[in-house]
């Protein structure tokens, strides 16, 4: 089964994450099927860039999102709506 989950990058105490579609049997930082976004959790400049259409395509094929990715997608959609409303 394909999972949509985070892979960790960055140095000690300065993490950043990539949202990936990957086989659930692979290790956390294993080779993914596709990169779907980026998340930087540092509080001074939190950044969420997610390919929502790509995630929806994988979910339509039967992929499952991790709990953290679900919350990030929800926040990314909210940011997109507020950005579109501000324009």
C-alpha positions as CSV (number, residue, x, y, z in Angstrom):
1,X,0.0,0.0,0.0
2,X,1.2,3.5,-0.7
3,X,1.3,6.0,2.1
4,X,1.7,9.8,1.9
5,X,4.0,10.7,4.7
6,X,6.9,13.0,5.8
7,X,10.6,12.4,5.3
8,X,13.0,14.3,7.6
9,X,15.8,16.4,6.4
10,X,18.0,19.1,7.8
11,X,20.5,19.2,10.6
12,X,20.3,18.6,14.3
13,X,17.6,20.8,15.9
14,X,16.8,22.4,12.5
15,X,14.5,19.9,10.8
16,X,12.6,20.3,7.5
17,X,10.3,17.7,5.9
18,X,9.3,16.6,2.4
19,X,5.9,15.2,1.8
20,X,6.3,12.0,-0.2
21,X,4.3,9.1,-1.6
22,X,6.1,6.0,-0.7
23,X,5.4,2.2,-0.2
24,X,4.6,1.6,3.4
25,X,7.2,-1.1,3.7
26,X,10.1,1.3,2.9
27,X,12.0,3.0,5.6
28,X,11.2,6.6,6.5
29,X,13.9,8.2,4.3
30,X,13.8,5.5,1.6
31,X,13.3,6.2,-2.1
32,X,9.8,7.7,-2.7
33,X,7.5,7.2,-5.6
34,X,6.9,11.0,-5.8
35,X,7.7,14.2,-3.9
36,X,4.5,16.1,-3.2
37,X,5.6,19.0,-1.1
38,X,7.7,20.7,1.5
39,X,7.2,21.6,5.2
40,X,9.5,23.8,7.3
41,X,8.2,23.8,11.0
42,X,10.6,26.4,12.4
43,X,8.4,28.9,14.3
44,X,10.0,32.1,12.9
45,X,9.2,31.3,9.3
46,X,6.9,28.3,9.1
47,X,6.5,27.3,5.4
48,X,4.0,24.8,3.9
49,X,4.1,24.1,0.1
50,X,2.0,21.1,-0.9
51,X,0.9,19.9,-4.3
52,X,-2.8,19.3,-3.3
53,X,-3.8,18.0,-6.7
54,X,-1.0,15.4,-6.6
55,X,-2.1,14.3,-3.2
56,X,-5.7,14.0,-4.3
57,X,-4.5,11.9,-7.3
58,X,-2.7,9.5,-5.1
59,X,-5.6,9.2,-2.7
60,X,-7.9,8.5,-5.6
61,X,-5.5,5.5,-6.4
62,X,-5.9,4.2,-2.9
63,X,-3.0,5.9,-1.0
64,X,-3.5,6.8,2.6
65,X,-2.2,10.0,4.3
66,X,-0.5,10.0,7.7
67,X,-2.2,12.0,10.4
68,X,0.4,14.8,10.2
69,X,0.0,15.1,6.4
70,X,-3.8,15.3,6.8
71,X,-3.4,18.3,9.1
72,X,-0.8,19.9,6.8
73,X,-3.1,19.5,3.8
74,X,-5.9,21.1,5.8
75,X,-3.7,24.0,6.8
76,X,-2.4,24.4,3.2
77,X,-6.0,24.5,1.9
78,X,-6.9,27.2,4.5
79,X,-3.8,29.3,3.5
80,X,-4.8,29.0,-0.2
81,X,-8.3,30.2,0.5
82,X,-7.1,33.2,2.6
83,X,-4.5,34.1,0.0
84,X,-7.1,33.9,-2.8
85,X,-9.5,36.0,-0.7
86,X,-6.8,38.6,0.0
87,X,-6.1,39.1,-3.7
